[in-house]
């Protein structure tokens, strides 16, 4: 069959299975199998697809029909303009999380000048936050933790891929734990921890519930347990004036703000993502106590 015929077939299959972006997914997956850019499908739609490639494409479309996320099928996800390797051991970086990365970069630009900045990324997963921050700001040094050895391997691969491995230290352990032992002094603490509530966990979309790591998603009854733990353990590692920046669920902003204020953080602010929903909360360690 020709390229356009395969795309038509796959689009119908995915549409019938209730996939939200059937044509886009079909094109991305065919381009992936053919190892070409997607635009070339439009330039040469009449080209015959070799049998091998056709068979591979069919397998991918079947998996996609079962809601396997495209990023796990291609092994790649774009974040902050960079391509990240992803496997089912790590959460797929979301566009929402770019709000967190951009907020931190903005803070660095406005406050830190060119001095070295020691930052912690807690629960790094694919390393998308740690790697993109280091990539876009040469002054940034990151210590990144995760409770999954598999995730740390992927994150390290991503750091290598974007040539920032020398500025990121990866440590295995639960949230802040590995940092406490090593007595770090931090200029910024950044995290997109698991924050799905018990109730939300019951109705996650199939593509998330069936494929993404629950370790990276579930944050206890109200989704705020990981923040409580990070704040309880982490604040003493921050130098005065240091930034704390968290991603949170869009309904958790006010509760997280109160929690951060209870812990004595100053200037606590909620920042919205591109869809206009509360997504990031920032605050600062007191300058003098
Ligand atoms: N934003 C993710 C989702 O809704 C959750 C990420 C997280 O728990 N840190 O699937």
Boltz pocket constraint, residues with backbone or C-beta under 6 A from the ligand:
constraints:
  - pocket:
      binder: B
      contacts: [[A, 94], [A, 96], [A, 192], [A, 193], [A, 194], [A, 195], [A, 196], [A, 208], [A, 216], [A, 217], [A, 218]]
      max_distance: 6.0
